[in-house]
């Protein structure tokens, strides 16, 4: 049985970790990346996702900085943000990344998914898709949620899978940072269309939200605000899910 994963998402603006709402106003400081990663590494998470939203990585991968992050973790870490080339990916893997996450380039040059999955293995290639519901239809956005894509939502999902993506992070822009729950309809649409794992992101605010995401078909639960701005911890969430008979990775002591 595939065990579901608990995954914190960290957003780096080039100076500090940040968190906003609906992909806007990313001004709330969420701490130092290295100290935060060290804390998560010791707190029962299964993986970590680190997104550089500063746009610095579009020009050059700071391999020393990335290595300072990856050296802090024993769990798999996914790095994303501004990745456009195989050479950037190669630099990230050389710096200790276990997976890379691409987003905007998957619209502009979808063949890069094929090329990356062949070179590095599909298990190392994640595609992050940012989605907002407009006029009762799910619409894909690129450029950190600033630009509407011309790709059909369902077609883009399937193309990413068919080209070799190992998993999908599905981000609800409308739910992001609100702590009011994931977009369960969105999760269901993704998981019913795909045969690869789906990581739900955007909106988790209490333990039950993780359970509902699992019931909607999610294979993993990415979250940020619930860890930064509430008293909830990954271990507490896992203990709750175990009691609900969710197949979680039990790397903690059950009280």
Backbone as CSV, one residue per row, in Angstrom:
resi,resn,N_x,N_y,N_z,CA_x,CA_y,CA_z,C_x,C_y,C_z
1,UNK,0.843,-1.197,0.000,0.000,0.000,0.000,0.880,1.251,0.000
2,UNK,0.573,2.185,-0.889,1.325,3.431,-0.960,0.990,4.306,0.243
3,UNK,2.014,4.616,1.027,1.790,5.430,2.220,1.856,6.917,1.857
4,UNK,0.922,7.685,2.391,0.860,9.106,2.071,1.940,9.859,2.845
5,UNK,2.295,11.026,2.317,3.433,11.774,2.844,3.015,13.148,3.376
6,UNK,3.711,13.587,4.409,3.552,14.926,4.966,4.738,15.765,4.493
7,UNK,4.455,16.872,3.799,5.510,17.643,3.138,5.328,19.141,3.405
8,UNK,6.205,19.757,4.171,6.156,21.217,4.292,6.714,21.887,3.043
9,UNK,6.107,23.018,2.669,6.598,23.829,1.554,7.234,25.095,2.118
10,UNK,8.429,25.406,1.638,9.126,26.615,2.053,9.283,27.537,0.851
11,UNK,8.935,28.815,1.010,9.064,29.812,-0.040,10.171,30.789,0.335
12,UNK,11.142,30.931,-0.541,12.322,31.756,-0.290,12.315,32.956,-1.251
13,UNK,12.358,34.174,-0.707,12.325,35.361,-1.565,13.702,35.952,-1.827
14,UNK,14.731,35.185,-1.474,16.092,35.653,-1.665,16.702,36.255,-0.421
15,UNK,15.839,36.540,0.566,16.293,37.135,1.823,15.834,36.298,3.014
16,UNK,14.573,35.906,2.978,13.985,35.151,4.079,12.901,34.230,3.545
17,UNK,12.457,33.297,4.372,11.266,32.524,4.033,10.053,33.420,4.222
18,UNK,9.063,33.264,3.341,7.872,34.103,3.399,6.628,33.261,3.204
19,UNK,5.488,33.845,3.544,4.198,33.207,3.283,3.146,34.274,3.135
20,UNK,2.343,34.158,2.096,1.255,35.095,1.858,-0.064,34.370,1.746
21,UNK,-1.003,34.992,1.043,-2.311,34.395,0.795,-2.666,34.582,-0.668
22,UNK,-3.229,33.518,-1.267,-3.635,33.560,-2.674,-2.490,33.972,-3.599
23,UNK,-1.256,33.555,-3.231,-0.055,33.847,-4.017,0.288,35.335,-4.041
24,UNK,-0.268,36.112,-3.117,-0.004,37.544,-3.067,0.477,37.935,-1.680
25,UNK,1.028,39.138,-1.603,1.459,39.706,-0.324,2.382,38.768,0.447
26,UNK,3.381,38.242,-0.251,4.337,37.344,0.401,5.317,38.146,1.259
27,UNK,4.773,38.827,2.265,5.591,39.690,3.113,5.708,39.170,4.535
28,UNK,4.893,38.197,4.900,4.999,37.645,6.245,6.243,36.778,6.334
29,UNK,7.166,37.175,7.176,8.401,36.411,7.312,8.121,35.083,7.988
30,UNK,8.739,34.037,7.466,8.559,32.703,8.039,9.882,32.123,8.514
31,UNK,10.904,32.982,8.635,12.136,32.536,9.250,13.284,32.263,8.301
32,UNK,14.364,31.779,8.877,15.578,31.429,8.139,15.418,30.073,7.458
33,UNK,15.851,29.943,6.212,15.688,28.652,5.530,16.473,27.522,6.181
34,UNK,17.701,27.778,6.564,18.528,26.712,7.120,18.008,26.250,8.476
35,UNK,17.704,27.191,9.367,17.204,26.795,10.689,15.842,26.123,10.575
36,UNK,14.998,26.603,9.652,13.665,26.013,9.482,13.772,24.602,8.920
37,UNK,14.641,24.411,7.950,14.830,23.077,7.384,15.363,22.111,8.441
38,UNK,16.261,22.565,9.266,16.783,21.715,10.338,15.672,21.289,11.295
39,UNK,14.776,22.223,11.601,13.657,21.910,12.498,12.749,20.866,11.861
40,UNK,12.382,21.093,10.592,11.513,20.129,9.907,12.176,18.760,9.796
41,UNK,13.463,18.752,9.546,14.180,17.494,9.392,14.091,16.638,10.653
42,UNK,13.912,17.296,11.795,13.838,16.563,13.071,12.403,16.347,13.537
43,UNK,11.421,16.758,12.719,10.036,16.730,13.175,9.125,15.858,12.335
44,UNK,9.589,14.711,11.942,8.719,13.672,11.382,8.154,13.966,10.001
45,UNK,8.716,14.915,9.272,8.243,15.120,7.908,8.810,14.021,7.017
46,UNK,8.154,13.777,5.904,8.600,12.735,4.974,9.470,13.307,3.864
47,UNK,9.183,14.535,3.477,9.943,15.230,2.448,9.844,16.727,2.721
48,UNK,10.639,17.506,2.011,10.573,18.965,2.076,10.580,19.501,0.648
49,UNK,9.748,20.519,0.398,9.756,21.213,-0.894,10.229,22.643,-0.652
50,UNK,11.229,23.060,-1.416,11.800,24.403,-1.286,11.665,25.130,-2.624
51,UNK,10.864,26.206,-2.627,10.665,27.001,-3.839,11.373,28.343,-3.701
52,UNK,12.271,28.645,-4.632,12.912,29.957,-4.704,12.035,30.855,-5.571
53,UNK,11.336,31.809,-4.948,10.448,32.708,-5.702,11.112,34.053,-5.962
54,UNK,12.423,34.128,-5.719,13.145,35.393,-5.890,13.496,35.676,-7.341
55,UNK,13.372,34.675,-8.195,13.721,34.742,-9.618,15.223,34.724,-9.853
56,UNK,16.018,34.608,-8.782,17.469,34.569,-8.954,17.916,33.318,-9.701
57,UNK,17.215,32.201,-9.466,17.638,30.938,-10.052,17.392,30.894,-11.558
58,UNK,16.601,31.858,-12.083,16.381,31.904,-13.519,17.687,32.151,-14.269
59,UNK,18.609,32.851,-13.611,19.872,33.197,-14.252,21.017,32.272,-13.840
60,UNK,21.025,31.854,-12.585,22.149,31.076,-12.107,21.775,30.335,-10.830
61,UNK,22.118,29.067,-10.754,21.888,28.288,-9.540,23.031,28.550,-8.567
62,UNK,22.699,29.053,-7.386,23.699,29.252,-6.345,23.937,27.900,-5.680
63,UNK,24.894,27.173,-6.219,25.112,25.800,-5.771,25.556,25.733,-4.312
64,UNK,26.321,26.719,-3.872,26.756,26.736,-2.473,25.564,26.899,-1.536
65,UNK,24.633,27.788,-1.902,23.443,27.996,-1.078,22.581,26.741,-1.043
66,UNK,22.343,26.149,-2.216,21.523,24.940,-2.274,22.177,23.820,-1.466
67,UNK,23.488,23.687,-1.578,24.181,22.645,-0.818,24.068,22.897,0.685
68,UNK,24.054,24.167,1.106,23.895,24.471,2.527,22.534,24.019,3.033
69,UNK,21.539,23.982,2.142,20.205,23.499,2.512,20.161,21.978,2.531
70,UNK,20.645,21.387,1.455,20.537,19.928,1.336,21.410,19.203,2.353
71,UNK,22.477,19.851,2.801,23.329,19.237,3.817,22.617,19.122,5.165
72,UNK,21.515,19.867,5.325,20.797,19.897,6.610,19.748,18.803,6.741
73,UNK,19.475,18.064,5.666,18.330,17.166,5.692,18.713,15.710,5.474
74,UNK,17.936,14.850,6.118,18.049,13.410,5.901,16.887,12.895,5.054
75,UNK,15.833,13.701,4.930,14.679,13.314,4.128,14.845,13.888,2.718
76,UNK,14.128,13.343,1.738,14.232,13.883,0.379,13.811,15.347,0.322
77,UNK,14.525,16.134,-0.482,14.195,17.545,-0.650,14.033,17.850,-2.133
78,UNK,12.938,18.529,-2.453,12.639,18.960,-3.817,12.930,20.445,-3.926
79,UNK,13.654,20.846,-4.964,13.994,22.252,-5.180,13.316,22.732,-6.457
80,UNK,12.711,23.917,-6.402,12.076,24.490,-7.581,12.163,26.004,-7.569
81,UNK,11.795,26.596,-8.711,11.784,28.040,-8.826,12.633,28.534,-9.978
82,UNK,12.000,28.896,-11.075,12.736,29.479,-12.195,13.565,28.518,-13.019
83,UNK,13.353,27.221,-12.859,14.150,26.240,-13.602,13.694,26.185,-15.058
84,UNK,14.657,26.340,-15.960,14.331,26.350,-17.380,15.173,25.398,-18.219
85,UNK,16.276,24.920,-17.657,17.204,24.122,-18.473,17.650,22.855,-17.753
86,UNK,18.136,21.913,-18.543,18.680,20.686,-17.970,19.955,20.968,-17.184
87,UNK,20.714,21.970,-17.608,21.952,22.283,-16.887,21.644,22.816,-15.489
88,UNK,20.566,23.603,-15.347,20.144,24.046,-14.018,19.786,22.840,-13.155
89,UNK,19.037,21.919,-13.743,18.652,20.713,-13.008,19.888,19.936,-12.581
90,UNK,20.834,19.802,-13.494,22.064,19.072,-13.187,22.801,19.724,-12.016
91,UNK,22.867,21.052,-12.018,23.508,21.774,-10.915,22.787,21.535,-9.596
92,UNK,21.461,21.494,-9.637,20.680,21.256,-8.424,20.912,19.847,-7.887
93,UNK,20.935,18.869,-8.777,21.187,17.496,-8.335,22.619,17.362,-7.786
94,UNK,23.568,18.027,-8.428,24.943,17.997,-7.929,25.044,18.661,-6.553
95,UNK,24.122,19.597,-6.285,24.121,20.308,-5.002,23.328,19.576,-3.933
96,UNK,22.795,18.394,-4.261,22.142,17.565,-3.248,20.636,17.454,-3.331
97,UNK,20.013,18.107,-4.316,18.566,17.966,-4.465,18.226,16.526,-4.820
98,UNK,17.140,16.017,-4.234,16.669,14.672,-4.558,15.685,14.698,-5.723
99,UNK,14.934,15.795,-5.814,13.990,15.992,-6.907,14.047,17.459,-7.309
100,UNK,13.599,17.741,-8.523,13.422,19.132,-8.926,11.953,19.324,-9.299
101,UNK,11.489,20.555,-9.146,10.113,20.887,-9.497,10.123,21.982,-10.549
102,UNK,9.419,21.750,-11.644,9.292,22.771,-12.683,7.835,23.201,-12.785
103,UNK,7.632,24.413,-13.293,6.281,24.947,-13.405,6.120,25.675,-14.735
104,UNK,6.541,26.936,-14.797,6.280,27.760,-15.988,6.881,27.176,-17.257
105,UNK,8.073,26.599,-17.173,8.720,26.065,-18.364,7.950,24.899,-18.959
106,UNK,7.132,24.236,-18.149,6.337,23.107,-18.655,5.283,23.571,-19.657
107,UNK,4.902,24.851,-19.596,3.977,25.409,-20.590,4.737,25.869,-21.831
108,UNK,5.871,26.539,-21.603,6.620,27.122,-22.715,7.407,26.085,-23.500
109,UNK,7.902,25.065,-22.811,8.717,24.036,-23.461,8.427,22.678,-22.830
110,UNK,7.253,22.112,-23.083,6.880,20.853,-22.434,7.824,19.691,-22.725
111,UNK,8.584,19.767,-23.825,9.521,18.689,-24.146,10.601,18.526,-23.084
112,UNK,10.793,19.580,-22.273,11.823,19.479,-21.238,11.467,18.404,-20.209
113,UNK,10.175,18.096,-20.072,9.761,17.022,-19.163,10.282,15.695,-19.685
114,UNK,10.132,15.468,-20.997,10.669,14.246,-21.609,12.173,14.156,-21.402
115,UNK,12.853,15.249,-21.718,14.309,15.266,-21.656,14.812,15.042,-20.228
116,UNK,14.138,15.695,-19.270,14.559,15.577,-17.869,14.294,14.181,-17.323
117,UNK,13.136,13.623,-17.665,12.802,12.295,-17.141,13.713,11.220,-17.725
118,UNK,14.144,11.411,-18.969,15.080,10.463,-19.579,16.456,10.587,-18.932
119,UNK,16.911,11.806,-18.715,18.261,12.030,-18.184,18.373,11.706,-16.693
120,UNK,17.352,12.118,-15.907,17.461,12.021,-14.451,16.535,10.966,-13.839
121,UNK,15.583,10.479,-14.621,14.596,9.525,-14.113,13.313,10.245,-13.723
122,UNK,12.186,9.676,-14.097,10.907,10.340,-13.840,10.643,10.532,-12.351
123,UNK,11.201,9.642,-11.506,10.983,9.754,-10.069,11.579,11.040,-9.501
124,UNK,12.480,11.675,-10.243,13.134,12.902,-9.772,12.514,14.162,-10.355
125,UNK,11.478,14.011,-11.184,10.893,15.160,-11.871,9.458,15.403,-11.391
126,UNK,9.266,16.523,-10.738,7.942,16.932,-10.259,7.482,18.141,-11.068
127,UNK,6.221,18.149,-11.438,5.646,19.334,-12.077,4.658,19.962,-11.106
128,UNK,4.881,21.237,-10.808,3.979,21.989,-9.948,3.009,22.778,-10.823
129,UNK,1.715,22.641,-10.547,0.695,23.311,-11.352,-0.148,24.193,-10.436
130,UNK,-0.162,25.500,-10.735,-0.920,26.475,-9.953,-2.244,26.743,-10.658
131,UNK,-3.338,26.589,-9.912,-4.666,26.595,-10.522,-5.614,27.522,-9.766
132,UNK,-6.449,28.213,-10.508,-7.509,29.030,-9.913,-8.815,28.737,-10.651
133,UNK,-9.910,28.727,-9.915,-11.216,28.495,-10.531,-11.790,29.822,-11.007
134,UNK,-12.080,29.906,-12.308,-12.635,31.115,-12.913,-13.852,30.721,-13.732
135,UNK,-15.000,31.344,-13.434,-16.243,31.031,-14.143,-16.521,29.531,-14.138
136,UNK,-16.278,28.933,-12.970,-16.568,27.521,-12.730,-15.660,26.571,-13.507
137,UNK,-14.543,27.092,-13.999,-13.577,26.249,-14.711,-12.207,26.435,-14.074
138,UNK,-11.459,25.346,-13.965,-10.111,25.434,-13.437,-9.157,25.921,-14.530
139,UNK,-8.390,26.948,-14.182,-7.484,27.598,-15.127,-6.057,27.526,-14.581
140,UNK,-5.120,27.157,-15.444,-3.712,27.062,-15.054,-3.034,28.425,-15.147
141,UNK,-2.179,28.704,-14.167,-1.406,29.946,-14.142,0.081,29.618,-14.096
142,UNK,0.886,30.496,-14.683,2.344,30.374,-14.602,2.913,31.633,-13.954
143,UNK,4.238,31.697,-13.874,4.918,32.866,-13.312,4.412,33.227,-11.924
144,UNK,4.459,32.223,-11.036,4.029,32.407,-9.638,2.585,32.919,-9.534
145,UNK,1.730,32.404,-10.401,0.316,32.753,-10.346,-0.038,34.081,-10.971
146,UNK,0.880,34.673,-11.716,0.640,36.004,-12.286,0.120,35.962,-13.722
147,UNK,0.348,34.866,-14.433,0.024,34.806,-15.856,-0.877,33.620,-16.166
148,UNK,-1.997,33.887,-16.819,-2.907,32.820,-17.229,-2.290,32.044,-18.387
149,UNK,-2.280,30.727,-18.264,-1.743,29.887,-19.326,-2.817,29.627,-20.375
150,UNK,-2.371,29.369,-21.589,-3.325,29.026,-22.646,-3.585,27.524,-22.717
151,UNK,-2.995,26.778,-21.755,-3.180,25.326,-21.740,-4.456,24.949,-20.984
152,UNK,-5.226,24.042,-21.553,-6.378,23.483,-20.867,-5.910,22.691,-19.646
153,UNK,-6.601,22.851,-18.521,-6.202,22.236,-17.263,-6.035,20.721,-17.386
154,UNK,-7.057,20.031,-17.861,-7.002,18.566,-17.954,-5.961,18.114,-18.978
155,UNK,-5.876,18.846,-20.080,-4.898,18.490,-21.103,-3.475,18.647,-20.565
156,UNK,-3.255,19.693,-19.779,-1.926,19.924,-19.222,-1.550,18.827,-18.220
157,UNK,-2.502,18.437,-17.397,-2.263,17.349,-16.449,-1.778,16.094,-17.174
158,UNK,-2.541,15.685,-18.178,-2.230,14.450,-18.884,-0.929,14.563,-19.672
159,UNK,-0.682,15.742,-20.246,0.553,15.909,-21.006,1.767,15.766,-20.095
160,UNK,1.683,16.358,-18.897,2.803,16.247,-17.957,3.062,14.786,-17.600
161,UNK,1.990,14.035,-17.347,2.141,12.613,-17.034,2.698,11.853,-18.226
162,UNK,2.128,12.082,-19.398,2.540,11.338,-20.590,3.989,11.627,-20.977
163,UNK,4.463,12.826,-20.665,5.833,13.196,-21.023,6.863,12.703,-20.004
164,UNK,6.379,12.173,-18.854,7.322,11.553,-17.934,7.437,12.145,-16.555
165,UNK,6.555,13.067,-16.194,6.592,13.595,-14.828,6.351,12.465,-13.829
166,UNK,7.086,12.492,-12.725,6.928,11.446,-11.720,5.802,11.711,-10.750
167,UNK,5.478,12.986,-10.549,4.376,13.364,-9.670,3.973,14.804,-9.964
168,UNK,2.804,15.164,-9.463,2.252,16.501,-9.674,1.984,17.148,-8.319
169,UNK,2.438,18.397,-8.159,1.993,19.214,-7.032,0.878,20.101,-7.559
170,UNK,-0.323,19.945,-7.019,-1.444,20.758,-7.480,-1.740,21.821,-6.426
171,UNK,-1.527,23.059,-6.807,-1.626,24.206,-5.907,-2.897,24.997,-6.185
172,UNK,-3.747,25.166,-5.194,-4.939,25.992,-5.353,-4.610,27.433,-4.964
173,UNK,-4.572,28.323,-5.940,-4.282,29.731,-5.674,-5.360,30.341,-4.778
174,UNK,-6.607,29.970,-5.015,-7.725,30.558,-4.257,-7.725,30.133,-2.798
175,UNK,-7.139,28.984,-2.504,-7.125,28.473,-1.130,-5.813,28.766,-0.410
176,UNK,-4.811,29.178,-1.158,-3.465,29.340,-0.613,-3.418,30.273,0.593
177,UNK,-2.868,29.772,1.693,-2.611,30.579,2.877,-3.805,30.934,3.732
178,UNK,-5.001,30.453,3.378,-6.211,30.850,4.098,-6.524,29.950,5.289
179,UNK,-5.891,28.777,5.353,-6.095,27.837,6.459,-7.533,27.337,6.549
180,UNK,-8.249,27.357,5.415,-9.666,26.973,5.411,-9.915,25.634,4.723
181,UNK,-8.857,24.958,4.342,-9.007,23.645,3.712,-8.527,23.622,2.283
182,UNK,-8.125,22.433,1.843,-7.718,22.244,0.457,-8.924,22.369,-0.471
183,UNK,-8.663,22.500,-1.760,-9.722,22.460,-2.769,-9.935,20.984,-3.115
184,UNK,-10.908,20.373,-2.469,-11.106,18.924,-2.606,-11.627,18.543,-3.984
185,UNK,-12.436,19.395,-4.584,-12.906,19.134,-5.946,-11.723,19.101,-6.908
186,UNK,-10.797,20.031,-6.738,-9.610,20.080,-7.579,-8.773,18.815,-7.411
187,UNK,-8.598,18.381,-6.170,-7.832,17.164,-5.906,-8.472,15.967,-6.593
188,UNK,-9.796,15.855,-6.465,-10.500,14.731,-7.085,-10.344,14.731,-8.596
189,UNK,-10.423,15.910,-9.209,-10.281,15.986,-10.659,-8.887,15.534,-11.097
190,UNK,-7.898,15.879,-10.300,-6.522,15.481,-10.636,-6.319,13.985,-10.454
191,UNK,-6.684,13.483,-9.297,-6.410,12.079,-8.989,-7.231,11.129,-9.850
192,UNK,-8.387,11.564,-10.301,-9.199,10.702,-11.169,-8.666,10.678,-12.597
193,UNK,-7.818,11.672,-12.936,-7.294,11.761,-14.300,-5.902,11.172,-14.448
194,UNK,-5.181,11.027,-13.322,-3.774,10.676,-13.382,-3.480,9.314,-12.760
195,UNK,-2.383,8.718,-13.186,-1.906,7.466,-12.606,-0.615,7.669,-11.815
196,UNK,-0.154,8.919,-11.716,1.034,9.235,-10.935,0.594,9.940,-9.654
197,UNK,1.458,9.967,-8.627,1.065,10.590,-7.361,0.720,12.066,-7.497
198,UNK,-0.260,12.496,-6.708,-0.692,13.889,-6.660,-0.452,14.429,-5.253
199,UNK,0.285,15.528,-5.179,0.541,16.208,-3.907,-0.400,17.396,-3.817
200,UNK,-1.281,17.380,-2.819,-2.230,18.483,-2.636,-1.540,19.635,-1.919
201,UNK,-1.783,20.872,-2.388,-1.191,22.045,-1.753,-2.192,23.198,-1.785
202,UNK,-2.132,24.031,-0.731,-2.950,25.233,-0.703,-4.164,25.132,0.189
203,UNK,-4.034,25.606,1.456,-5.222,25.770,2.282,-5.315,24.990,3.568
204,UNK,-4.391,24.062,3.841,-4.511,23.240,5.053,-4.467,24.113,6.308
205,UNK,-5.454,23.890,7.200,-5.519,24.688,8.412,-5.787,23.900,9.670
206,UNK,-6.259,22.652,9.521,-6.435,21.783,10.691,-6.277,20.331,10.268
207,UNK,-6.280,19.445,11.245,-5.997,18.036,10.976,-7.000,17.425,10.000
208,UNK,-8.258,17.807,10.138,-9.295,17.214,9.303,-9.109,17.546,7.828
209,UNK,-8.491,18.662,7.535,-8.241,19.027,6.135,-7.333,17.999,5.459
210,UNK,-6.377,17.455,6.196,-5.491,16.428,5.643,-6.271,15.141,5.380
211,UNK,-7.168,14.811,6.303,-7.983,13.613,6.125,-8.875,13.748,4.892
212,UNK,-9.494,14.902,4.722,-10.368,15.113,3.564,-9.575,15.080,2.258
213,UNK,-8.342,15.584,2.291,-7.497,15.520,1.095,-7.184,14.065,0.739
214,UNK,-6.925,13.266,1.763,-6.678,11.832,1.528,-7.929,11.176,0.949
215,UNK,-9.076,11.475,1.509,-10.334,10.906,1.011,-10.639,11.370,-0.403
216,UNK,-10.065,12.499,-0.799,-10.249,13.007,-2.162,-9.247,12.412,-3.142
217,UNK,-8.317,11.600,-2.608,-7.397,10.888,-3.478,-5.949,11.337,-3.437
218,UNK,-5.622,12.354,-2.643,-4.247,12.852,-2.603,-3.293,11.798,-2.056
219,UNK,-2.100,11.751,-2.636,-1.066,10.821,-2.194,-0.109,11.458,-1.203
220,UNK,-0.152,12.788,-1.106,0.710,13.516,-0.179,0.076,14.867,0.097
221,UNK,0.461,15.446,1.233,-0.141,16.705,1.668,0.954,17.737,1.890
222,UNK,1.009,18.730,1.008,1.953,19.823,1.176,1.258,20.960,1.909
223,UNK,1.983,21.626,2.790,1.402,22.706,3.566,2.493,23.634,4.056
224,UNK,2.086,24.832,4.444,3.057,25.814,4.918,2.518,26.591,6.109
225,UNK,1.448,27.368,5.901,0.948,28.264,6.947,0.589,27.527,8.231
226,UNK,0.028,26.338,8.121,-0.381,25.597,9.325,0.816,25.326,10.234
227,UNK,2.004,25.175,9.653,3.198,24.929,10.459,3.837,26.229,10.952
228,UNK,3.773,27.266,10.114,4.401,28.531,10.486,3.567,29.352,11.474
229,UNK,2.242,29.283,11.354,1.390,30.230,12.073,0.363,29.594,13.006
230,UNK,0.466,28.282,13.236,-0.374,27.629,14.248,0.532,26.743,15.104
231,UNK,-0.054,26.093,16.080,0.710,25.205,16.963,0.801,23.782,16.426
232,UNK,0.221,23.520,15.273,0.212,22.173,14.709,1.603,21.757,14.241
233,UNK,1.908,20.484,14.432,3.184,19.934,13.983,2.938,18.739,13.067
234,UNK,3.904,18.387,12.227,3.757,17.203,11.381,3.475,15.937,12.186
235,UNK,4.127,15.772,13.338,3.911,14.570,14.151,2.477,14.503,14.665
236,UNK,1.925,15.632,15.086,0.538,15.645,15.571,-0.431,15.282,14.455
237,UNK,-0.160,15.800,13.277,-1.022,15.486,12.129,-0.934,14.004,11.793
238,UNK,0.267,13.445,11.844,0.426,12.018,11.555,-0.313,11.158,12.573
239,UNK,-0.223,11.527,13.834,-0.902,10.759,14.878,-2.416,10.791,14.674
240,UNK,-2.926,11.941,14.268,-4.362,12.061,13.980,-4.744,11.153,12.814
241,UNK,-3.937,11.169,11.759,-4.258,10.379,10.573,-4.155,8.875,10.841
242,UNK,-3.190,8.488,11.658,-3.077,7.072,12.024,-4.352,6.605,12.715
243,UNK,-4.878,7.425,13.599,-6.116,7.076,14.316,-7.302,6.979,13.359
244,UNK,-7.201,7.653,12.212,-8.259,7.598,11.200,-7.977,6.520,10.150
245,UNK,-6.998,5.667,10.445,-6.635,4.538,9.569,-6.085,4.965,8.215
246,UNK,-5.449,6.130,8.175,-4.778,6.581,6.956,-3.389,5.950,6.920
247,UNK,-2.975,5.355,5.802,-1.658,4.707,5.718,-0.534,5.733,5.648
248,UNK,-0.128,6.201,6.801,0.908,7.228,6.895,2.239,6.566,7.201
249,UNK,3.325,7.265,6.915,4.649,6.757,7.267,4.882,7.034,8.763
250,UNK,4.919,6.004,9.554,4.961,6.155,11.002,6.403,6.268,11.511
251,UNK,7.020,7.418,11.274,8.377,7.654,11.763,8.352,8.502,13.029
252,UNK,7.422,8.166,13.930,7.260,8.901,15.176,6.792,7.925,16.248
253,UNK,6.801,8.369,17.502,6.329,7.547,18.613,4.871,7.880,18.889
254,UNK,4.006,6.868,18.854,2.589,7.084,19.114,2.353,7.076,20.631
255,UNK,1.710,8.139,21.109,1.414,8.217,22.553,0.370,7.165,22.933
